[in-house]
Amino acid sequence: MTQALVQLSENSNRVLNIVKAKYNLKDKSQAIETVIHHYIDCQDEPELRPEFVDRVLKAESGKFVKVTNFRKRYGGA
């Protein structure tokens, strides 16, 4: 496990204390982990290109899409 010494503003410190109390955590490091996991779950979702979404929807509806140069385009063995 990595350890870090961080400097927090008063507001950030208050927020961590609220997270710590809300989730009944032992220390602020667990509160930081909780905030990070929440960020990953909510914000780290990659955007899909509209063309890709259209192709997937067509494939799901039974309308197959011809794929050419798949390995060249997307990599692969």
Secondary structure, DSSP 8 states (H G I E B T S, - for coil): ---------HHHHHHHHHHHHHTT-SSHHHHHHHHHHHHHHHH------HHHHHHHHHHHTT------SHHHHH---
